[in-house]
Amino acid sequence: MRFCFSLVFTLIGLGAFAQASNNKKAQIFFERAGPLVEKLDYPAAEQVLKSAVEADPMFQGAYILLADVQKLQKKYADAKVSYQKSILINPNISPAVLYSLAETEFATQEFDKAKKHFTDFLMQDDSSDRAKRAKKHLIDCNFATIAINKPVKYVPTNLGKGVNTVDAEYFPALTADGEILIFTRQVGGNEDFWTSQYKNEVWTEATPLSSKINTLKYNEGAQTISPDGKYLFFTGCNRPDGLGRCDIYVSHREGKDWGEPYNVGKPVNSEYWESQPAISPNGRTLYFISNRPGGSGGYDIWKSTITEDAKWGAAVNLGPEINTPFDENTPFLHADGRTLYFSSDGWPGFGHKDIFYSRMDENRKFNKPTNMGYPINSYEDENGLIVSADGNFGMFSSNLNNGFGVQDIYRFGIPEVAKPLKISYVKGIVKDKDTKKTIESNVQVIDLKTNRPVFDDYTDPETGQFLAVMPIGSNYLFNVNADGYMFYSENFDLKQGDINKAYQVEVFIEKIKPGGNATLRNIFFDTNKFSLLPASIRELNLLIDFLQQNGSVQIEIQGHTDNVGDDKLNEKLSFDRANAVYNYLIKNEIDPKRLTFKGFGASRPIADNKTETGRKSNRRTSFMIKKV
């Protein structure tokens, strides 16, 4: 689209600066080119224009149009020569030609010459929209000169025939475990979603995603999938329920199929253009592109976060830390929840859309974006990058020479400096302890350092499965609950380490009944002390919720220690710790008649005290159902 824009601007100057040829043959060839350009038949237009300048080597207008159609075909070296010849014929020429010449010089890496001609252009035009772009390109020339001399490793690999075909494939989306790929495929002008699974180190033959989402009447595209693969946000345009030309829709996976998609509505969507959604790993913040008023430029990245009443909050522009007076698009927030990848033609780069990354600081503010470097970025448009959960590789679409068709999906290694923060994830299934059947339950993963949920959702109603992402560097509360079932608690301490370790768990929860016992893995005390640490509060509040939802349940709070030290001291310590939990519950309006507490010291181990891991398991707080 940008080249057509250049062509229009160039042709504006023809009437003022280029006369028709006195050579009748040359003029006939030139006039034949116009309809061919309108039909986008650039190769044929190029041939007749070559005939025109061969018949009349002084035909300036034919040289300019020839250069334009060569540039439209990305024949930048040829276009550069044609523009130069047009200027030699008569230097008194439209400034747009100087601009176009500078573009071709930039594309052929003659940055000093490009800077000269951008500057020459600005001496004649210093206020138009094109002038703003020329000023930005001067910065690009300086950046590109340095970047090309410091290339990053870049070896793109085609995903193979399971995914790619003679048709166009683009906009990949990947689950956190790297096992499910959803992408857009365009067949006969219609865009639909397809999916493939990674098995035995090969992507299986792709199949249409779902007849509930794919349509013949509308295009579906520009999608993102939640890390657990359960929510698909995508772009739909010109639909009856749309608020603007393009809106964002969402569908929820239901077993092996997907539910009917629905418009996410205001304030995410508006009467303007919304597209290219990207969901945060905790599912609570949606990033998207919009051209609504209040932004920094044409197309900006915005975000909306779910409020306490479970509705999307007001759309917030990411501001000048990310957005520019030009265009930003294809945002992708990594599973680490802090690293944002996106495309922009406003930050210093290679002239058009480049891929950048920015990382949130501790105050959740994005740092200044960094260009991914050369040759990942080039003179062409680069966009639509996603990065695997482990941060090792990215996926994007391109029309490289070794492809299967119009546009294929590729992967490449992410440079070390551009990798996201390390993450882990817990993937599992929830079952009834007695029947061993899967059950639908609520799974919560809370970052105890920030007290923010990183996951809060229900398991798949058919399979009982879930997947929750946990960035390395914190301590996580893991809780499973279901109506009529016991409380289940676990803790994942990821404060140390830099590995991408996945936790595979099978959770068995038992129905509420007398004698049922649950361990509270997120109740914390200092060594040999019984004052509750602040990190315990979230789990205690979950226990309060459990007791409020099950008003007839009476429990005994139980304290336990390992076998290190004096038995009587251990018993007293466990008693005092159970008492601390008891007092907290009473202070939060739990009827004391429903509560008792007891300390067992080291008398009821659940693991071997010979290892530190076992002793850690034995140092615990639990509760037992006394009466229902």
ABEGO torsion letter per residue (X at the ends): XAAAAAAAAAAAAAAAABBBBABAAAAAAAAAAAAAAAAGBAAAAAAAAAAAAAABAABAAAAAAAAAAAAAAGBAAAAAAAAAAAAAABABBBAAAAAAAAAAAAAAGBAAAAAAAAAAAAAABAABAAAAAAAAAAAAAAAAAAAAABBBBBBBBBAEAAABBABBBBGBBBBAAGABBBBBBBBGGBBBBBBBBBBGGBBBBBBBABAAABBAABBBBGBBBBAAGABBBBBBBGBAABABABBBBBBBBBEABBBBBBBAEOAABBABBBBGBBBBAAGABBBBBBABBGBABABBBBBBBBBAAGBBBBBBBAEAAABBABBBBGBBBBAAGABBBBBBAABBBAGBBBBBBBBBBAAGBBBBBBBAEOAABBABBBBGBBBBAAGABBBBBBBBAABABABBBBBBBBBAAABBBBBBBBBBBBBBAAAGBBBBBBBBBBBAAAGBBABBBBBBAAAGBBBBBBBBGBBBBBBBBBBGBBBBBBBBBAABEABBBBBBBBBBBBBBBBGBBBBBAABBBBBGBABBBAAAAAAAAAAAAAAAABAABBBBBBBBBBABEBAAAAAAAAAAAAAAAAAAAAAAGBBAAABBBBBAEAABBABBAABAAAAAAABBBBBBBABX
